[in-house]
Amino acid sequence: MKNFTEYYEERRSAVEKELKNSLVLISNSPLKDNIEYVFSMGGKRVRPLLTIFAAEAVGECKDDVMRGAAAIEILHNFTLVHDDIMDNAGARRGKATVHVTSGVNTAILVGDLMIALAYDCIEKCDGKNLQSIMRIFNEGVKEVCNGQALDESLSKCASATMPQYMDMISKKTGALLMTAGKLGALLGGGTEEEIALMGDFGLNIGIAFQILDDMLDLEGDIERFGKPRGLDIIERKKNYLFLKAQRLMDDNEFRVVSDAYSKISVTENDVFAVRNAYGNSGAFEAAKKEVAEYTARALSSLNVLKESDGKDALVELANSLVQRRF
């Protein structure tokens, strides 16, 4: 294949064009400008690109693939708009969030309309596969919403467990990437086996992505990742590091973590203390091992596929997602 960066950017540009074209479907809506604003926030467009790469790995990128890719990205952005409301986040990707610029009520309606817009894109796909396309997409919508609900409940649960956390991230993060993979394979003309394999690839890379994201919450570059360090502590998220450290440490050792999670106002010193506690407990090393294992599972799903630019792009995408710099 050509240089991956060029390959990636070429298809990313096609996604941006498809998103812009989708706005025609809501041209008379008073919320059109708000949705256009959401699109302008940018992002890596990982999920629609996974849809395209999966299609190219099993067949070809037809017009329907681009419609499916747009629907996946619109669905993802719907979750971000509502997530920002739930977290009372003031900014995303360096821009003010919709509920800040336009109010909470408008932001809720923007998210709602984005779901309808995503379905408009799906509806334009080939009628002979529409039932299967809709089934895959619907399952993705339901699982993402279920995952968000589980995330909310775990943050309030004093006895959260690792199995509960893994179930939550499988739905909140993994399910949408799984949907992207399956939808791309279906729209690209893949077999039932290939569709299932692309789903497995997306799910496992999504789990690896989320565990790494938990580490980046404490270790990542603030400017690069666009959020304050220790946000999971501030929001009392029972993430991978919290739950692993809870297993590895005794009550006295874990007190520095539980104390930080109980504070109304979390300081930089609290974040530093928790990060040190996680490091000393071995939680970071355990997380890195999990990321490597789930990435390996994802890549193993590609073994039976014939060699193609699409397959190479999936490998590159997986590696780029889990090698984000600390």
C-alpha positions as CSV (number, residue, x, y, z in Angstrom):
1,M,0.0,0.0,0.0
2,K,1.0,3.6,-0.3
3,N,2.2,5.5,2.7
4,F,-0.3,4.9,5.5
5,T,-0.6,8.6,6.4
6,E,-1.5,9.5,2.8
7,Y,-3.9,6.6,2.7
8,Y,-5.5,7.6,6.0
9,E,-5.8,11.3,5.1
10,E,-7.3,10.5,1.6
11,R,-10.1,8.5,3.2
12,R,-10.5,11.0,6.1
13,S,-11.1,13.7,3.5
14,A,-13.8,11.5,1.9
15,V,-15.4,11.1,5.3
16,E,-15.4,14.9,5.9
17,K,-17.1,15.4,2.5
18,E,-19.7,12.7,3.3
19,L,-20.5,14.4,6.6
20,K,-20.9,17.7,4.9
21,N,-23.2,16.2,2.3
22,S,-25.3,14.6,5.0
23,L,-26.3,18.1,6.2
24,V,-28.5,18.5,3.1
25,L,-30.8,16.0,4.8
26,I,-31.6,18.5,7.5
27,S,-31.2,21.7,5.5
28,N,-34.4,23.1,6.9
29,S,-33.7,22.4,10.5
30,P,-33.0,25.2,13.0
31,L,-30.4,22.8,14.5
32,K,-28.4,22.4,11.3
33,D,-25.8,25.0,12.2
34,N,-25.3,23.4,15.6
35,I,-24.6,20.0,14.0
36,E,-22.3,21.6,11.5
37,Y,-20.5,23.1,14.5
38,V,-20.1,19.7,16.1
39,F,-18.6,18.4,12.8
40,S,-16.2,21.3,12.8
41,M,-14.7,20.2,16.1
42,G,-12.8,17.6,14.0
43,G,-11.3,14.5,15.5
44,K,-9.3,11.6,14.0
45,R,-12.5,10.0,12.5
46,V,-11.3,6.6,13.7
47,R,-14.7,4.9,13.6
48,P,-15.7,5.8,10.1
49,L,-12.2,5.0,8.9
50,L,-12.5,1.6,10.5
51,T,-15.7,1.2,8.5
52,I,-13.9,2.0,5.3
53,F,-10.8,-0.1,6.0
54,A,-12.9,-3.1,6.9
55,A,-14.8,-2.8,3.6
56,E,-11.6,-2.6,1.7
57,A,-10.1,-5.5,3.6
58,V,-13.0,-7.8,2.4
59,G,-14.1,-6.2,-0.8
60,E,-14.4,-2.6,-2.0
61,C,-15.4,0.8,-0.8
62,K,-18.8,1.5,-2.5
63,D,-21.0,4.5,-2.0
64,D,-23.0,2.6,0.7
65,V,-19.7,2.2,2.7
66,M,-19.3,6.0,2.8
67,R,-23.0,6.3,3.9
68,G,-22.4,3.8,6.7
69,A,-19.1,5.5,7.7
70,A,-20.9,8.8,8.0
71,A,-23.7,7.2,10.1
72,I,-21.1,5.7,12.4
73,E,-19.3,9.1,12.9
74,I,-22.6,10.9,13.4
75,L,-23.6,8.3,16.1
76,H,-20.3,8.8,17.8
77,N,-20.7,12.6,17.8
78,F,-24.2,12.2,19.3
79,T,-22.7,10.3,22.2
80,L,-20.1,13.1,22.7
81,V,-22.7,15.9,22.7
82,H,-24.8,14.1,25.4
83,D,-21.7,12.9,27.3
84,D,-20.5,16.5,27.6
85,I,-23.8,17.5,29.1
86,M,-23.7,14.6,31.6
87,D,-20.1,15.5,32.5
88,N,-20.7,19.3,32.4
89,A,-17.6,19.5,30.2
90,G,-16.8,23.0,29.0
91,A,-14.7,22.2,26.0
92,R,-13.9,19.4,23.6
93,R,-11.0,19.4,21.1
94,G,-10.3,23.0,22.0
95,K,-13.8,24.3,21.3
96,A,-16.6,25.2,23.6
97,T,-19.2,22.3,23.9
98,V,-22.6,22.7,22.4
99,H,-24.4,23.0,25.8
100,V,-22.0,25.9,26.6
101,T,-22.6,27.7,23.2
102,S,-26.3,27.1,22.9
103,G,-27.6,25.8,26.2
104,V,-28.4,22.4,27.6
105,N,-31.9,22.1,26.1
106,T,-30.6,22.8,22.6
107,A,-27.7,20.4,23.0
108,I,-30.1,17.6,24.0
109,L,-32.1,18.3,20.8
110,V,-28.9,18.4,18.7
111,G,-27.9,15.0,20.0
112,D,-31.4,13.7,19.3
113,L,-31.4,15.0,15.8
114,M,-28.0,13.5,15.1
115,I,-29.4,10.1,15.8
116,A,-32.2,10.7,13.2
117,L,-29.5,12.0,10.8
118,A,-27.5,8.8,11.2
119,Y,-30.5,6.7,10.4
120,D,-31.2,8.9,7.3
121,C,-27.7,8.0,6.1
122,I,-28.3,4.3,6.8
123,E,-31.7,4.4,5.0
124,K,-30.0,5.4,1.8
125,C,-28.0,2.2,1.7
126,D,-28.8,-0.7,-0.7
127,G,-32.3,-2.0,0.0
128,K,-31.5,-5.7,-0.3
129,N,-29.2,-5.5,2.7
130,L,-31.1,-2.9,4.6
131,Q,-32.5,-5.2,7.3
132,S,-29.1,-6.6,8.1
133,I,-27.5,-3.1,8.0
134,M,-30.2,-1.7,10.3
135,R,-29.8,-4.7,12.7
136,I,-26.1,-4.1,13.1
137,F,-26.5,-0.4,13.5
138,N,-29.3,-0.7,16.0
139,E,-27.3,-3.1,18.2
140,G,-24.5,-0.5,18.2
141,V,-26.8,2.3,19.3
142,K,-28.3,0.2,22.1
143,E,-25.0,-1.1,23.4
144,V,-23.4,2.4,23.4
145,C,-26.3,3.8,25.4
146,N,-26.1,0.8,27.8
147,G,-22.4,1.3,28.2
148,Q,-22.9,5.0,29.1
149,A,-25.5,4.0,31.7
150,L,-23.1,1.4,33.2
151,D,-20.4,4.0,33.4
152,E,-22.7,6.4,35.3
153,S,-23.7,3.7,37.7
154,L,-20.1,2.5,38.3
155,S,-19.0,6.0,39.3
156,K,-21.5,5.9,42.1
157,C,-20.9,2.3,43.1
158,A,-18.7,1.7,46.2
159,S,-18.2,-2.0,45.3
160,A,-17.5,-1.8,41.6
161,T,-15.7,-4.8,40.2
162,M,-13.3,-5.5,37.3
163,P,-15.8,-7.7,35.5
164,Q,-18.3,-4.9,35.7
165,Y,-15.7,-2.4,34.3
166,M,-14.8,-4.7,31.4
167,D,-18.5,-5.2,30.6
168,M,-18.9,-1.4,30.6
169,I,-16.0,-0.6,28.3
170,S,-17.0,-3.4,26.0
171,K,-20.3,-1.6,25.5
172,K,-19.4,2.1,25.8
173,T,-16.2,2.0,23.7
174,G,-15.9,-1.5,22.2
175,A,-19.4,-1.7,20.8
176,L,-19.2,1.2,18.5
177,L,-15.9,0.1,17.0
178,M,-17.3,-3.4,16.7
179,T,-20.3,-1.9,14.9
180,A,-18.0,0.1,12.6
181,G,-16.1,-3.1,11.7
182,K,-19.1,-5.3,11.1
183,L,-21.0,-2.6,9.1
184,G,-17.9,-1.9,6.9
185,A,-17.5,-5.6,6.2
186,L,-21.2,-6.1,5.3
187,L,-21.3,-3.0,3.1
188,G,-18.0,-4.0,1.4
189,G,-19.5,-7.4,0.4
190,G,-17.9,-9.6,3.1
191,T,-19.0,-13.1,4.1
192,E,-20.6,-13.8,7.4
193,E,-17.3,-15.0,8.7
194,E,-15.5,-11.8,7.6
195,I,-18.3,-9.7,9.1
196,A,-17.9,-11.5,12.5
197,L,-14.1,-11.1,12.3
198,M,-14.3,-7.4,11.6
199,G,-16.6,-7.1,14.6
200,D,-14.1,-9.0,16.8
201,F,-11.3,-6.7,15.6
202,G,-13.3,-3.6,16.5
203,L,-14.4,-4.8,19.9
204,N,-10.9,-5.9,21.0
205,I,-9.2,-2.8,19.7
206,G,-11.8,-0.7,21.4
207,I,-11.1,-2.4,24.8
208,A,-7.4,-1.8,24.4
209,F,-8.1,1.8,23.4
210,Q,-10.1,2.4,26.6
211,I,-7.6,0.8,29.0
212,L,-4.9,2.9,27.4
213,D,-7.1,6.0,27.7
214,D,-7.4,5.3,31.5
215,M,-3.6,5.4,31.7
216,L,-3.4,8.6,29.6
217,D,-5.7,10.2,32.0
218,L,-2.7,10.3,34.4
219,E,0.3,10.0,32.1
220,G,-0.8,11.8,28.9
221,D,0.3,15.2,27.7
222,I,-2.3,17.7,28.8
223,E,-2.0,19.9,25.7
224,R,-2.0,17.0,23.3
225,F,-5.0,15.2,24.7
226,G,-7.0,18.4,25.5
227,K,-8.3,17.5,29.0
228,P,-7.0,18.1,32.5
229,R,-4.8,15.4,34.1
230,G,-6.7,13.2,36.6
231,L,-10.2,13.9,35.2
232,D,-11.3,10.3,36.1
233,I,-10.4,11.1,39.7
234,I,-12.4,14.3,39.6
235,E,-15.4,12.5,38.1
236,R,-14.9,9.5,40.4
237,K,-14.6,7.1,37.5
238,K,-13.8,3.5,38.6
239,N,-11.4,2.9,35.8
240,Y,-9.0,0.0,35.1
241,L,-6.2,1.5,37.3
242,F,-8.5,2.2,40.2
243,L,-9.9,-1.4,40.2
244,K,-6.5,-3.1,39.6
245,A,-4.8,-1.1,42.3
246,Q,-7.6,-1.9,44.7
247,R,-6.9,-5.6,44.1
248,L,-3.1,-5.2,44.4
249,M,-2.9,-2.9,47.5
250,D,-4.0,-3.4,51.1
251,D,-6.4,-0.9,52.7
252,N,-3.7,1.3,54.1
253,E,-1.8,1.5,50.8
254,F,-5.1,2.2,48.9
255,R,-6.2,5.0,51.3
256,V,-4.4,7.7,49.2
257,V,-6.6,6.7,46.3
258,S,-9.8,6.5,48.2
259,D,-9.1,9.8,50.0
260,A,-8.6,11.6,46.6
261,Y,-11.9,10.0,45.3
262,S,-13.8,11.3,48.3
263,K,-12.7,14.9,48.0
264,I,-15.0,17.6,46.6
265,S,-12.0,19.5,45.2
266,V,-9.1,17.4,43.8
267,T,-5.7,19.1,43.7
268,E,-2.7,18.5,41.5
269,N,-1.0,17.0,44.6
270,D,-3.9,14.5,45.0
271,V,-3.5,13.5,41.3
272,F,0.3,13.1,41.7
273,A,-0.2,11.0,44.8
274,V,-2.7,8.7,43.1
275,R,-0.4,8.3,40.1
276,N,2.5,7.3,42.3
277,A,0.3,4.8,44.2
278,Y,-0.8,3.2,41.0
279,G,2.8,3.0,39.8
280,N,4.0,1.5,43.0
281,S,1.2,-1.1,43.0
282,G,2.0,-2.4,39.5
283,A,-1.4,-1.2,38.1
284,F,0.2,0.6,35.2
285,E,2.3,-2.4,34.2
286,A,-0.9,-4.6,34.4
287,A,-2.7,-2.1,32.2
288,K,0.0,-2.1,29.6
289,K,-0.1,-5.9,29.5
290,E,-3.9,-5.9,29.0
291,V,-3.5,-3.4,26.1
292,A,-1.0,-5.6,24.4
293,E,-3.1,-8.7,24.9
294,Y,-6.3,-7.1,23.5
295,T,-4.4,-5.6,20.6
296,A,-3.0,-9.0,19.8
297,R,-6.5,-10.5,19.8
298,A,-7.7,-7.8,17.5
299,L,-4.8,-8.4,15.0
300,S,-5.4,-12.2,15.1
301,S,-8.8,-11.6,13.7
302,L,-7.1,-10.4,10.5
303,N,-5.1,-13.6,9.9
304,V,-7.5,-15.3,7.6
305,L,-8.0,-12.3,5.4
306,K,-6.3,-12.1,2.1
307,E,-3.5,-9.5,1.7
308,S,-4.9,-6.1,0.7
309,D,-4.4,-2.4,1.3
310,G,-7.5,-2.5,3.6
311,K,-6.0,-5.2,5.8
312,D,-2.7,-3.3,6.0
313,A,-4.6,-0.2,6.9
314,L,-6.4,-2.0,9.8
315,V,-3.0,-3.2,11.2
316,E,-1.6,0.3,11.0
317,L,-4.8,1.8,12.6
318,A,-4.7,-0.7,15.5
319,N,-1.0,0.0,16.2
320,S,-1.5,3.8,15.9
321,L,-4.4,3.7,18.4
322,V,-2.5,1.8,21.1
323,Q,0.9,3.5,20.6
324,R,-0.3,7.0,21.5
325,R,2.5,8.8,23.4
326,F,2.4,9.2,27.1
